[in-house]
C-alpha cells in the first residue's frame, strides 16, 4: 500500500535571509501597534504624558545632603572617616615623593622599569621624568602622581573584590554586569556632582570619582581571568584534595595573572584620563593646569601640562604591559631586587637632601608655552579664515554645522518618537537578538520618560556625525597600517600620543581653530576616538588567516580583490568592534564638548555641576547612560551573529 507523503511547504527565498525575516516581522508588529499609539499620543516629539518629573525628589535629596552634611552621623562617622583617610594617604604619598627629590623619584622609576622590562624602558622612564621637570611641571606632576597612586590602589582593591565575586558566582556576575556597564558609560561630569555634594570640593571627591571611573576594568578582567582558568588544571588541583580557598590561591589567581595585570594597566590608563576631569572639583596637579588653560585658550600651557600626563601614561602602560607579558628580556637584570631598588632610592634621596637639591633646579626648565602660543596665533591668523580656494577652519566648521549637523539633528527631531524606537529596534535586532533589540528600545524609551528627548537627539546627531567621520578616517588609516609595516611603525607613536592625551587638551586647539559650537566638539571627539579605531582595524586585518590570503593569491586575485573579498569579510568582527569602540569614545568627548558650545546633554551635565543642580545634572547623566547603552547594543553583535558573519 502506497503511503501518502505531504510535501513540506517551501519558504520564500526572501524569508531565508534571517535579517529580512526579522524586518518583515517587525514591520508587521508596527502595522498593528503604531496606529493606536499614534492616535492616543500623537506622532511628534515624546509625549509629555509619558514623562516622569524627577526634579523635586532630586532637589529634596540635594537639600537634605546640604542640610545634614555637617551634623548627621552618616557623614560624621562614615563619609568623614573616608575623606580623612583619603586626604592623609594622598598627603603621605606626596610628601614621600617630595622627600625623595627629583633624583630619587627618577632613579626609582628607572630601576623598577629596568627590573620589569630591561634597559630600554628604564632609559625611557628616566627621560620621561626628566622631561616633566624640564617643562617646569615637577611639582604638579608629583601632585598628580600622589593622587594617582592612592586612586589606583583603591580602584584595584575595589575592582579585584568585585571581580573575585563575579568570577566565582554566576549570579553575582549577572547582577554586577549592568552596574559595571553603568559605571563605565556614565560620564564623569554626571557623578562628580553627587560626589561633590557628599565630600565637598577637594582631593577626597577627586579620588573617589576616579575610583568609580577606573574600577570597572579591573573588575571585568579579574572576573574574565578567573572564569577562563584551565578546567583541567583546576580538576587536577581538586583531585589532590585542595579546598576552595587553596584552589583559588594556588590555581585560579596564578592562572589569571595576565588578565589581572591587564586590568591594572587599564585601571591606570583610565585613572590618568580622569586626572584632568577631576581638576574641576579641586584635584590640583597637572589637570588643574590644563583646566585653567582651557578657560583662557592657552594652548602652550595646556600642552606643557598635557605632555607630562602623556609621558606618565606611556611609561606606566609599557611597564605594566611588560609585567603582564611575563617574558624575560635579554637586558633585564637577573640579580636586582626590591631591597636594592629601595636602598638606591633612599641613598640618593639622602644625598639630595644633604646637597639641598630635592626640588627641580629652576635654571633647568624649558618654556614651551611661548613658542607654542606663537605658533597657535600664526595658525589662527592664517588658517582661521581667508585661506584662498579652501576657505578657513571657521568656514569649515560653519559648513559642517550647516550641511551635516543641522540636517541630521532636524531629521532626528522631525521623526515621530515611535519611528525612532522602531529604527532602533530594527538596527539592534538585525545585528543581535530580540533581547538586544528590547534592551536598546527600553534604553531609548527611558530617555523620553526622563523628559530630555530633544536634547538627547541633539547629542545623538553629533555622535552620528562624529562616528561617520571617525570610521571613514579610521578604516582607511587602519587598512593602510595593516598593509604596510613601515607605515604602521611610523604611526604607532602618533597613536600613543593621541590616545593618552587628556580630552581637555584636544578641546583647546580645536576651539582656537574652529571657534565655539558643536563642530569643535565633534572634531575633538574624532581625534580622541580615531586611534582606537585604527588600532583595532589594523590588528583585525593582520590576524586574517594567511592560508586564505595565499589561496586568493594562487587564484590570481589582485591586492584590491584580496582586501575586499577576503580580508574585510574575515575581519568583520574586528571592524564591528572598532565601530563599537568608536561610538563609545566619541560619546565621551561629545559630552565634554558641552563646555565649548556643544550644547544638548553635555551642557546640561556641565550646568548641573557648575550650579550644584543635582536634578539637571543627574537626569542628563542618566540620559547619556541610556544613549550609550542603546548605541552599544546597536553596534555590538552577539557571539552567535559574529560567528555567522565570520
C-alpha positions, 0 to 999 in steps of 0.5 A, a space after each residue: 500500500 502506497 503511503 501518502 507523503 505531504 510535501 513540506 511547504 517551501 519558504 520564500 527565498 526572501 524569508 531565508 535571509 534571517 535579517 529580512 525575516 526579522 524586518 518583515 516581522 517587525 514591520 508587521 508588529 508596527 502595522 498593528 501597534 503604531 496606529 493606536 499609539 499614534 492616535 492616543 499620543 500623537 506622532 511628534 516629539 515624546 509625549 509629555 504624558 509619558 514623562 516622569 518629573 524627577 526634579 523635586 525628589 532630586 532637589 529634596 535629596 540635594 537639600 537634605 545632603 546640604 542640610 545634614 552634611 555637617 551634623 548627621 552621623 552618616 557623614 560624621 562617622 562614615 563619609 568623614 572617616 573616608 575623606 580623612 583617610 583619603 586626604 592623609 594617604 594622598 598627603 603621605 604619598 606626596 610628601 614621600 615623593 617630595 622627600 625623595 627629590 627629583 633624583 630619587 623619584 627618577 632613579 626609582 622609576 628607572 630601576 623598577 622599569 629596568 627590573 620589569 622590562 630591561 634597559 630600554 624602558 628604564 632609559 625611557 622612564 628616566 627621560 620621561 621624568 626628566 622631561 616633566 621637570 624640564 617643562 617646569 611641571 615637577 611639582 604638579 606632576 608629583 601632585 598628580 602622581 600622589 593622587 594617582 597612586 592612592 586612586 589606583 590602589 583603591 580602584 584595584 582593591 575595589 575592582 579585584 573584590 568585585 571581580 573575585 565575586 563575579 568570577 566565582 558566582 554566576 549570579 553575582 556576575 549577572 547582577 554586577 554586569 549592568 552596574 559595571 556597564 553603568 559605571 563605565 558609560 556614565 560620564 564623569 561630569 554626571 557623578 562628580 556632582 553627587 560626589 561633590 555634594 557628599 565630600 565637598 570640593 577637594 582631593 577626597 571627591 577627586 579620588 573617589 570619582 576616579 575610583 568609580 571611573 577606573 574600577 570597572 576594568 579591573 573588575 571585568 578582567 579579574 572576573 574574565 581571568 578567573 572564569 577562563 582558568 584551565 578546567 583541567 588544571 583546576 580538576 587536577 588541583 581538586 583531585 589532590 584534595 585542595 579546598 576552595 580557598 587553596 584552589 583559588 590561591 594556588 590555581 585560579 589567581 596564578 592562572 589569571 595573572 595576565 588578565 589581572 595585570 591587564 586590568 591594572 594597566 587599564 585601571 591606570 590608563 583610565 585613572 590618568 584620563 580622569 586626572 584632568 576631569 577631576 581638576 574641576 572639583 579641586 584635584 590640583 596637579 597637572 589637570 588643574 593646569 590644563 583646566 585653567 588653560 582651557 578657560 583662557 585658550 592657552 594652548 602652550 600651557 595646556 600642552 606643557 601640562 598635557 605632555 607630562 600626563 602623556 609621558 606618565 601614561 606611556 611609561 606606566 602602560 609599557 611597564 605594566 604591559 611588560 609585567 603582564 607579558 611575563 617574558 624575560 628580556 635579554 637586558 633585564 637584570 637577573 640579580 636586582 631586587 626590591 631591597 636594592 631598588 629601595 636602598 638606591 632610592 633612599 641613598 640618593 634621596 639622602 644625598 639630595 637632601 644633604 646637597 639641598 637639591 630635592 626640588 627641580 633646579 629652576 635654571 633647568 626648565 624649558 618654556 614651551 608655552 611661548 613658542 607654542 602660543 606663537 605658533 597657535 596665533 600664526 595658525 589662527 591668523 592664517 588658517 582661521 579664515 581667508 585661506 584662498 580656494 579652501 576657505 578657513 577652519 571657521 568656514 569649515 566648521 560653519 559648513 559642517 554645522 550647516 550641511 551635516 549637523 543641522 540636517 541630521 539633528 532636524 531629521 532626528 527631531 522631525 521623526 515621530 518618537 515611535 519611528 525612532 524606537 522602531 529604527 532602533 529596534 530594527 538596527 539592534 535586532 538585525 545585528 543581535 537578538 530580540 533581547 538586544 533589540 528590547 534592551 536598546 528600545 527600553 534604553 531609548 524609551 527611558 530617555 523620553 520618560 526622563 523628559 530630555 528627548 530633544 536634547 538627547 537627539 541633539 547629542 545623538 546627531 553629533 555622535 552620528 556625525 562624529 562616528 561617520 567621520 571617525 570610521 571613514 578616517 579610521 578604516 582607511 588609516 587602519 587598512 593602510 597600517 595593516 598593509 604596510 609595516 613601515 607605515 604602521 611603525 611610523 604611526 604607532 607613536 602618533 597613536 600613543 600620543 593621541 590616545 593618552 592625551 587628556 580630552 581637555 587638551 584636544 578641546 583647546 586647539 580645536 576651539 582656537 581653530 574652529 571657534 565655539 559650537 558643536 563642530 569643535 566638539 565633534 572634531 575633538 571627539 574624532 581625534 580622541 576616538 580615531 586611534 582606537 579605531 585604527 588600532 583595532 582595524 589594523 590588528 583585525 586585518 593582520 590576524 586574517 588567516 594567511 592560508 586564505 590570503 595565499 589561496 586568493 593569491 594562487 587564484 590570481 586575485 589582485 591586492 584590491 580583490 584580496 582586501 575586499 573579498 577576503 580580508 574585510 569579510 574575515 575581519 568583520 568582527 574586528 571592524 564591528 568592534 572598532 565601530 563599537 569602540 568608536 561610538 563609545 569614545 566619541 560619546 565621551 568627548 561629545 559630552 565634554 564638548 558641552 563646555 565649548 558650545 556643544 550644547 544638548 546633554 553635555 551642557 546640561 551635565 556641565 550646568 548641573 555641576 557648575 550650579 550644584 543642580 543635582 536634578 539637571 545634572 543627574 537626569 542628563 547623566 542618566 540620559 547619556 547612560 541610556 544613549 550609550 547603552 542603546 548605541 552599544 547594543 546597536 553596534 555590538 553583535 552577539 557571539 552567535 551573529 559574529 560567528 555567522 558573519 565570520 
